[in-house]
Amino acid sequence: MDGLRCVTVILTAACNLRCTYCYQDRKQPRRMDWETLRAAVDLLLGSRWDDLTLWFGGGEPLLELPHIRRAVEYAEAARPGDKRLLFGLSTNGLLLDDRCAGFLAAHRFSTQISFDGLPAAQDGRAPGSFPALDARLRRLRRRHPRWFAKEVEVAMTVTGANLSVLGDSVDYFLERGVRTVNIAPRVTPDPDWTERSYVELRRQLGRVFEASLRFYERTGGVPVVLFRKTSEAEESGPVSDWLCGIAGGQSLAVDVDGAVTGCVMLAESYQTFPTRLLRRRVGALRLGHLRDPNLPARLAAFPAAVKAANLFDGRLQKHSRFGRCRRCRYRRTCSVCPISIGRVPGNTDPDRVPDVVCGFNRIALGYRSRFPCQAGVPDVEARSVRH
């Protein structure tokens, strides 16, 4: 257990929104008790690593702000002097009032706001929420400029319904001073995506590319994470067999009831697993309760269980309607959430990548390959998308 670098605590299975495309389809009024939260913090602090991250998730974690405050206070008091402890959370932003923002800024929280952009996009996520979030961005930038620039990021979910305003939405975030923008397709099936969507995606990402290039040439910064790269040799060298790092054992998620999983996408408190393919493979990946004395042994056996699930590895065996991954020039840099494979309706093939995800990656990585390398430019590391 001493190899952990990050623990995500799911503070609540409740949320103040009901976003249509969210994979969390079983939100309910369940919350983590203090004893479980403290045990999760203790688990992280027992790691041998010097740099540790405690991430707060949900549901909507800011519904449990008193819990967050208490956990931070406890963790900072219990932290061994030789360890650096970082905090972060993912939020829809609607509860980010002045008191909350002041606390997050004071403790330098990495804060990811799920926000899809202009009203035409954001209304598909949460109707009528754009004015409140726009006001939040303005106020955060004005009251906490240093924290806002370095620690606040926006996570945009691209769908067939909001695709037509993607370029305008990125322009809007840049105008508001956002300096980290993550763009990703939804992980659930998208009924609004059509053949014409790929043409529109190419056009919209072309606009994002041009705006990002102008920003980089003017400031040296790269706000769109997709275009952050420190090497021109991305398309050469060995290919990782893994689609994600779940089997590495350096990151765990603790559900509201103390159940431990390798990733928030496997937590059961707030979601159902809609396909037989997913249900059969997720069951074998349960690690048991946080206080289970057999947890270290279960974690030691976890990489073998992940491999046996046949969703998370075998990159070169994967395929979509666009072709085999082994023949794709972007196979080294492609990012696919393995759980999205199991969410394709009727899919029984663990190697069948969703077409929308594959198509998005092919177009996006094509633009990425043309973006200048930022070797030597500080703060260009891509952050993990946690939404």
C-alpha positions as CSV (number, residue, x, y, z in Angstrom):
1,M,0.0,0.0,0.0
2,D,3.0,2.4,0.3
3,G,3.1,2.9,-3.5
4,L,0.1,5.2,-3.6
5,R,0.5,8.7,-5.1
6,C,-3.2,9.8,-5.3
7,V,-6.4,8.9,-3.5
8,T,-9.7,10.2,-4.8
9,V,-12.5,10.2,-2.1
10,I,-16.1,10.2,-3.4
11,L,-17.6,12.4,-0.7
12,T,-21.2,12.0,-2.0
13,A,-23.3,10.2,-4.6
14,A,-25.6,13.3,-4.7
15,C,-25.4,16.1,-7.2
16,N,-27.2,19.4,-7.7
17,L,-27.4,18.8,-11.5
18,R,-28.7,16.0,-13.7
19,C,-26.5,16.4,-16.8
20,T,-28.0,14.3,-19.7
21,Y,-24.7,12.7,-20.7
22,C,-23.2,12.0,-17.3
23,Y,-22.2,8.4,-16.7
24,Q,-23.4,8.9,-13.1
25,D,-27.0,7.8,-13.7
26,R,-27.9,6.7,-10.1
27,K,-27.3,9.8,-8.0
28,Q,-28.6,9.4,-4.5
29,P,-28.3,11.1,-1.1
30,R,-25.4,9.1,0.2
31,R,-22.3,10.6,1.8
32,M,-19.0,9.5,3.2
33,D,-18.8,9.5,7.0
34,W,-15.8,11.2,8.8
35,E,-14.2,7.9,9.9
36,T,-14.1,6.6,6.4
37,L,-12.7,9.9,5.1
38,R,-10.0,10.0,7.8
39,A,-9.0,6.4,7.0
40,A,-8.6,7.3,3.3
41,V,-6.4,10.2,4.2
42,D,-4.3,8.0,6.5
43,L,-4.0,5.4,3.7
44,L,-2.5,8.1,1.4
45,L,-0.2,9.5,4.0
46,G,1.3,6.1,4.6
47,S,2.8,6.1,1.1
48,R,6.5,6.2,0.6
49,W,6.3,8.9,-2.1
50,D,7.2,12.5,-1.2
51,D,4.5,14.1,-3.5
52,L,0.9,13.0,-2.7
53,T,-2.5,14.1,-4.0
54,L,-5.8,14.0,-2.2
55,W,-8.6,14.5,-4.7
56,F,-12.2,15.2,-3.7
57,G,-14.9,13.9,-6.0
58,G,-18.6,13.1,-6.2
59,G,-21.4,13.5,-7.2
60,E,-20.8,17.2,-6.5
61,P,-18.1,17.4,-3.8
62,L,-18.9,21.0,-2.8
63,L,-22.1,19.7,-1.3
64,E,-19.8,18.4,1.4
65,L,-17.6,21.5,1.9
66,P,-17.4,21.0,5.7
67,H,-16.0,17.5,5.1
68,I,-13.4,18.9,2.7
69,R,-12.3,21.6,5.2
70,R,-12.0,19.0,8.0
71,A,-10.1,16.6,5.8
72,V,-7.6,19.3,4.7
73,E,-7.1,20.4,8.3
74,Y,-6.5,16.8,9.4
75,A,-4.2,15.9,6.5
76,E,-2.1,19.0,6.9
77,A,-1.7,18.3,10.6
78,A,-0.9,14.6,10.1
79,R,1.3,15.0,7.1
80,P,4.9,13.9,7.7
81,G,7.3,16.8,7.3
82,D,9.1,15.3,4.4
83,K,6.0,15.0,2.2
84,R,4.3,17.5,-0.1
85,L,0.5,17.2,-0.1
86,L,-1.6,18.5,-2.9
87,F,-5.3,18.9,-3.0
88,G,-7.8,19.0,-5.8
89,L,-11.4,18.6,-6.8
90,S,-13.8,18.3,-9.7
91,T,-17.0,20.5,-9.6
92,N,-19.8,21.8,-11.7
93,G,-18.9,25.2,-10.3
94,L,-22.4,26.3,-9.2
95,L,-21.5,26.2,-5.5
96,L,-18.2,28.1,-5.9
97,D,-19.2,31.1,-3.8
98,D,-16.7,33.6,-2.3
99,R,-16.1,31.7,1.0
100,C,-15.5,28.4,-0.9
101,A,-13.2,30.0,-3.4
102,G,-11.2,31.7,-0.7
103,F,-10.7,28.4,1.0
104,L,-9.7,26.6,-2.2
105,A,-7.3,29.4,-3.2
106,A,-5.7,29.5,0.3
107,H,-4.9,25.8,0.0
108,R,-4.0,26.0,-3.7
109,F,-6.5,23.4,-4.8
110,S,-6.3,22.2,-8.3
111,T,-9.9,22.9,-9.3
112,Q,-11.5,21.4,-12.4
113,I,-14.8,23.1,-13.4
114,S,-17.0,21.1,-15.7
115,F,-18.3,23.8,-18.0
116,D,-19.1,23.3,-21.7
117,G,-19.0,26.9,-22.8
118,L,-21.4,29.3,-24.3
119,P,-25.2,29.0,-23.5
120,A,-25.8,27.0,-26.6
121,A,-23.4,24.3,-25.2
122,Q,-23.9,24.7,-21.5
123,D,-27.7,24.6,-21.7
124,G,-27.4,21.0,-22.9
125,R,-25.6,20.3,-19.7
126,A,-27.6,22.4,-17.2
127,P,-30.2,24.8,-18.7
128,G,-29.9,28.3,-17.5
129,S,-26.6,27.8,-15.7
130,F,-24.3,29.9,-18.0
131,P,-24.9,33.3,-16.4
132,A,-24.0,32.0,-12.9
133,L,-20.8,30.2,-14.2
134,D,-19.8,33.2,-16.3
135,A,-20.1,35.4,-13.2
136,R,-18.0,32.8,-11.2
137,L,-15.2,32.9,-13.7
138,R,-15.1,36.7,-13.7
139,R,-15.1,36.9,-9.9
140,L,-12.5,34.1,-9.4
141,R,-10.1,35.8,-11.8
142,R,-10.6,39.2,-10.1
143,R,-10.4,38.1,-6.5
144,H,-7.8,35.3,-6.8
145,P,-5.8,36.0,-10.0
146,R,-2.7,33.9,-9.2
147,W,-4.7,30.8,-8.1
148,F,-7.1,31.3,-11.0
149,A,-4.3,31.3,-13.6
150,K,-2.3,28.4,-12.1
151,E,-4.9,26.1,-10.6
152,V,-8.3,26.5,-12.2
153,E,-9.1,24.5,-15.3
154,V,-12.2,24.0,-17.4
155,A,-13.3,20.6,-18.6
156,M,-15.4,20.7,-21.8
157,T,-17.4,17.7,-22.9
158,V,-17.9,17.6,-26.6
159,T,-21.2,16.2,-27.9
160,G,-23.0,16.1,-31.2
161,A,-25.4,18.7,-29.8
162,N,-22.8,21.3,-28.7
163,L,-20.2,20.7,-31.3
164,S,-21.2,23.6,-33.5
165,V,-20.1,26.1,-30.8
166,L,-16.9,24.4,-29.7
167,G,-14.6,27.0,-31.3
168,D,-16.6,29.9,-30.0
169,S,-16.7,28.4,-26.5
170,V,-12.9,28.0,-26.4
171,D,-12.5,31.6,-27.5
172,Y,-14.8,32.6,-24.7
173,F,-12.7,30.7,-22.1
174,L,-9.5,32.3,-23.3
175,E,-11.2,35.8,-23.1
176,R,-12.1,35.0,-19.5
177,G,-8.5,34.3,-18.7
178,V,-8.8,30.5,-18.3
179,R,-5.3,29.0,-18.8
180,T,-6.1,25.3,-18.8
181,V,-8.9,23.9,-21.0
182,N,-9.5,20.2,-21.3
183,I,-11.6,19.0,-24.3
184,A,-12.9,15.4,-24.5
185,P,-15.8,13.5,-26.0
186,R,-18.5,12.1,-23.8
187,V,-17.9,8.5,-22.5
188,T,-21.6,7.6,-22.8
189,P,-23.2,6.8,-26.1
190,D,-24.1,10.0,-28.0
191,P,-27.4,9.9,-29.9
192,D,-26.8,13.3,-31.5
193,W,-23.5,12.3,-33.2
194,T,-23.9,11.7,-37.0
195,E,-21.6,11.3,-40.0
196,R,-21.7,15.0,-40.5
197,S,-20.4,15.5,-37.0
198,Y,-16.9,14.4,-38.0
199,V,-16.8,17.1,-40.7
200,E,-17.9,19.7,-38.1
201,L,-15.4,18.4,-35.5
202,R,-12.6,18.9,-38.0
203,R,-13.8,22.4,-38.7
204,Q,-14.2,23.3,-35.0
205,L,-10.9,21.8,-33.9
206,G,-9.3,23.7,-36.7
207,R,-10.5,26.9,-35.2
208,V,-9.3,25.8,-31.7
209,F,-5.9,25.0,-33.3
210,E,-5.6,28.4,-34.9
211,A,-6.7,30.2,-31.7
212,S,-4.2,28.2,-29.6
213,L,-1.4,28.8,-32.1
214,R,-2.0,32.6,-32.0
215,F,-2.1,32.5,-28.2
216,Y,1.2,30.5,-28.1
217,E,3.0,32.8,-30.5
218,R,1.8,35.8,-28.5
219,T,2.4,34.6,-24.9
220,G,4.3,31.3,-25.0
221,G,1.4,29.6,-23.1
222,V,-0.7,26.7,-24.3
223,P,-4.1,26.7,-22.6
224,V,-5.6,23.9,-24.5
225,V,-4.2,20.7,-23.0
226,L,-4.6,18.8,-26.3
227,F,-1.8,20.9,-27.8
228,R,0.7,20.7,-24.8
229,K,3.7,18.6,-25.8
230,T,7.3,18.6,-24.9
231,S,8.6,16.2,-27.6
232,E,8.4,16.0,-31.4
233,A,9.0,12.2,-31.1
234,E,5.5,11.3,-30.0
235,E,4.8,9.1,-33.0
236,S,7.9,7.0,-32.6
237,G,9.2,4.6,-30.0
238,P,7.5,1.8,-28.1
239,V,3.7,1.6,-27.8
240,S,2.3,1.0,-24.3
241,D,-0.1,-2.0,-24.2
242,W,-2.3,-0.1,-21.6
243,L,-5.0,2.3,-22.4
244,C,-4.8,3.9,-18.9
245,G,-2.7,3.6,-15.7
246,I,-5.3,1.7,-13.6
247,A,-3.1,-1.3,-13.1
248,G,-0.2,0.6,-11.8
249,G,-1.5,0.8,-8.2
250,Q,-0.5,4.4,-7.7
251,S,-4.0,5.8,-7.7
252,L,-7.1,4.5,-5.9
253,A,-10.7,5.8,-5.4
254,V,-12.7,5.3,-2.2
255,D,-16.4,5.3,-2.6
256,V,-18.9,6.8,-0.1
257,D,-19.2,3.5,1.8
258,G,-15.5,2.9,1.9
259,A,-15.4,0.5,-1.0
260,V,-12.0,0.8,-2.8
261,T,-11.7,0.7,-6.6
262,G,-8.9,1.5,-9.0
263,C,-10.7,4.4,-10.6
264,V,-13.8,6.6,-10.1
265,M,-15.3,5.1,-13.3
266,L,-15.6,1.8,-11.4
267,A,-17.4,3.2,-8.3
268,E,-20.9,1.8,-7.7
269,S,-22.6,4.4,-5.5
270,Y,-23.7,6.7,-8.2
271,Q,-24.0,4.6,-11.4
272,T,-25.3,1.5,-13.0
273,F,-23.3,-0.6,-15.5
274,P,-25.6,-0.8,-18.5
275,T,-24.1,-3.7,-20.4
276,R,-23.3,-7.3,-19.7
277,L,-19.8,-6.8,-20.9
278,L,-19.2,-4.1,-18.4
279,R,-20.9,-5.8,-15.5
280,R,-19.0,-9.0,-15.9
281,R,-15.6,-7.3,-16.0
282,V,-16.2,-4.7,-13.3
283,G,-17.2,-7.3,-10.7
284,A,-13.8,-8.9,-10.8
285,L,-12.1,-5.5,-10.1
286,R,-13.6,-4.8,-6.7
287,L,-10.9,-4.4,-4.0
288,G,-13.1,-4.6,-0.9
289,H,-13.5,-2.2,1.9
290,L,-10.9,0.4,3.0
291,R,-10.5,-1.2,6.4
292,D,-10.4,-4.8,5.1
293,P,-7.1,-6.3,6.4
294,N,-6.8,-8.2,3.1
295,L,-6.7,-5.0,1.0
296,P,-2.9,-5.0,0.5
297,A,-3.1,-8.6,-0.9
298,R,-6.1,-7.6,-3.1
299,L,-4.1,-4.6,-4.4
300,A,-1.1,-6.8,-5.1
301,A,-3.4,-9.1,-7.2
302,F,-5.1,-6.2,-8.9
303,P,-2.9,-5.9,-12.0
304,A,-3.6,-9.5,-12.9
305,A,-7.3,-8.9,-12.5
306,V,-7.2,-5.8,-14.6
307,K,-5.4,-7.7,-17.4
308,A,-7.9,-10.5,-17.2
309,A,-10.7,-8.0,-17.7
310,N,-9.4,-7.4,-21.2
311,L,-10.7,-3.9,-21.4
312,F,-7.7,-1.9,-20.2
313,D,-4.8,-3.4,-22.1
314,G,-4.3,-4.9,-25.6
315,R,-4.0,-1.5,-27.2
316,L,-2.8,-2.9,-30.6
317,Q,-5.7,-5.4,-30.7
318,K,-8.3,-2.6,-30.3
319,H,-10.3,-1.4,-33.4
320,S,-13.2,0.7,-34.5
321,R,-15.0,1.2,-37.8
322,F,-12.0,3.4,-38.8
323,G,-9.6,0.5,-38.7
324,R,-7.2,-1.4,-36.5
325,C,-5.3,0.4,-33.8
326,R,-2.0,-1.3,-34.7
327,R,-2.1,0.4,-38.1
328,C,-3.0,3.9,-36.7
329,R,-0.2,6.5,-36.7
330,Y,-1.6,7.9,-33.4
331,R,-1.6,4.6,-31.5
332,R,1.1,5.9,-29.1
333,T,-0.8,9.1,-28.1
334,C,-4.4,8.0,-28.4
335,S,-6.5,8.3,-25.2
336,V,-9.5,6.0,-24.8
337,C,-11.3,5.5,-21.5
338,P,-11.7,1.7,-21.3
339,I,-15.0,2.0,-19.6
340,S,-16.4,3.7,-22.7
341,I,-15.9,0.4,-24.5
342,G,-18.2,-1.4,-22.2
343,R,-20.9,1.3,-22.5
344,V,-21.5,0.8,-26.2
345,P,-25.1,-0.6,-26.4
346,G,-25.0,-4.3,-27.4
347,N,-21.2,-4.5,-27.6
348,T,-19.8,-7.9,-26.6
349,D,-16.3,-7.2,-27.9
350,P,-13.8,-5.8,-25.3
351,D,-11.6,-4.6,-28.1
352,R,-14.3,-2.6,-29.9
353,V,-13.5,1.1,-29.3
354,P,-16.5,3.5,-29.6
355,D,-16.4,5.1,-33.1
356,V,-17.0,8.6,-31.8
357,V,-14.0,8.4,-29.4
358,C,-11.8,7.0,-32.1
359,G,-12.9,9.6,-34.7
360,F,-12.4,12.4,-32.2
361,N,-8.9,11.2,-31.4
362,R,-7.9,10.8,-35.0
363,I,-8.9,14.4,-35.8
364,A,-7.7,15.9,-32.6
365,L,-4.3,14.2,-32.7
366,G,-3.9,15.2,-36.4
367,Y,-4.0,18.8,-35.2
368,R,-1.8,18.1,-32.2
369,S,0.9,16.6,-34.5
370,R,1.1,20.0,-36.3
371,F,1.4,22.1,-33.1
372,P,4.8,23.4,-32.2
373,C,6.8,21.5,-29.5
374,Q,7.1,23.5,-26.2
375,A,10.3,22.0,-24.9
376,G,11.7,24.3,-22.3
377,V,8.4,26.1,-21.8
378,P,7.3,25.8,-18.1
379,D,3.9,24.4,-17.0
380,V,3.0,22.4,-20.2
381,E,2.3,19.1,-18.5
382,A,-1.2,17.7,-19.3
383,R,-3.4,17.2,-16.4
384,S,-5.7,14.2,-15.9
385,V,-9.3,14.7,-16.9
386,R,-11.5,13.8,-14.0
387,H,-15.1,14.2,-15.0
